[in-house]
Amino acid sequence: MSPRPGVDPRAVAVVAGLDIDPGYLRGVVLALTGIGSSPLGFRTTGTPEDFAVAEFVAGQMRAIGLVDVAVEPVEVDAWRFLSAGVQVTNTEEPVGSASYRAVSFGGVPPTVPGGVTAPVVDIGDGRRTVVDPLELDGALVLLDWRHPGIHPSAVVLELARRGVAGVILNCPARGPWYGTADALGGFDSHWPAGAPPMVLISKEDAARLRQAIKTSAVSATMTLQAQVSPRSRGANVVGYLPGDLPGPIVVGAHHDAWFQGAFDNTSGVAAMLGMARALVTSGHRPRHRICFTSRTAEEYGITGSLFDWCIGAWGQVNTTHPQWSTESPFHLCVEATGHRSLRSVIEAPVELAAWARRVGRTAALAGWAPTGWRVAPPVAGTEQWPFLLAGIPGVACYAWEKSFGRSNYHTQFDTIDLLDFDILAAQAKLYALLLLDADHDPDSILDHRARARQLAAVAIDQAHAALQRAAADHAEAKGRSAFTRIGKSQFALDAASAVSHPHEQTDGDLHAINSAITALADGDRAGAVKALQSVGHHELVPFLGAAAFGDHLARHELAALTRTWAYASHLSPVVNFWSEIATLTGQPGARPDGPWLTASLRRAQRRTRLQLQQRLDAMARAVSRRHPRMEVVTKGDNG
Ligand SMILES: [Zn+2]
């Protein structure tokens, strides 16, 4: 079925008439940014601040006139930040004493109350060639987060095995985050159980500390005051605008935040409330009931997991309202918005990409995308992800540029000064148009043929006949239920947590294993190493010994994923070439070279090829309306 071409003119007219008041939006942001567990802010899940925000939002919803307003508890591992610091305790010149401000990441365990006092060792980015000759047992380490793909939660697995007592982290210049001068930063930590505490200091203070360590032996006291309450409760809030059809269409924004979080994501909560308020005032009755919701635990929500974000939205759709999976026609996720200069992004699955562009063009003409706009494919970093996995079509909107990710994102500079409330009010109209045009006829905005074309391209590339037939079937699919099948079967994360098809990581791994085998046969050992390091998680091999690398891979096993949306994300089975790489790079203690090397790669090749086949079969089965006819497709080694 072809999607309908235009944007519903009545939806445009209703949105044009909506009175989204910049003063109201500002009031919401002011009220919420004043709530925090520390002078720096912080409104994290399962804390008194989380419930204070939830009560504020619920109060606004009632005042607006939404019905069935409720605070709905959801299971989270609460983490509440109170304070952190690093005190250099040398009293003799030239180092003297110094005190550095610090914060930490969601889920990191606190230090003992007086802090950890120990010598500080500079370990750079933590690679083994630096760490190996050092004595780290009982030490504090100064660690650089230099590469986006080498996450501190992986590096700390090696540090924990060496007895490190605490990690002082920073993002140096040209690192992935927190580039503004004197920036502190927050994130979900992915922190592994049993790892030592960690605090983050600014890159400027890290440079001072590094200089001090060069000058003399430095001791410091690292403190992190934080409360961790496993298996406690966070607060989602819902309120409904009645409609003729049950739905509901869901409009959601997360209300947990690092620091003051004015932009990320108090602005989104304000936009969500501003839309609800304007719709009620306008007297417009939507076709579908609309659930406006503000959610907890987007930034962080569970300890010990690599997949510790979007837990509040996952709890909402998976536990609190599981019927939404098949009944909710559309989800609009509103994230950080109203920034003075950043362009709006509408993240849409391929079924909704053409529609999102149509709405974007219409909105831009009306002046509702004042900083510009673009359409992009979904990422796993917004609450759109758990909703897509549950089978609910939808889009996520926010303002973003890469430069913002490297500067003020998730820092103490995320304050009300970043926002322009006229821009925020205009962008809220873009979101309202997405909402009302979807409400007009949600089935008709889905372009199943676009998905079918994508699947057919995969089928041809992989020479998979069953998937090709399934793609042809899917081109004729109609309506909402066809999307649910897609959501539950075709959205996956690769080893770097980027959104992909379920077969893609395995396919890439197979290509790399094939190249490694060829390179080895040609005597090109460096080529073989390069190929193997591109498989799965092997970019971590320079940082992790065999045991710690095994620890990291174990974190991807199914048993470790069950409390999160990760088990629905079709993660690829992990492959472990640590020993092969150690041999090929001549590391001390590595197994001697021998025929075992090629034999091992060939075994992995067979396993991976079988895995690829199973994944493609599953993709085909999930979308095929016919009875699956299993067949053997033979493929070359480089397929
Ligand atoms: Zn956010």
Residues whose N, C-alpha, C, O or C-beta is under 5 A from the ligand:
A	BS01	ZN	D264 N265
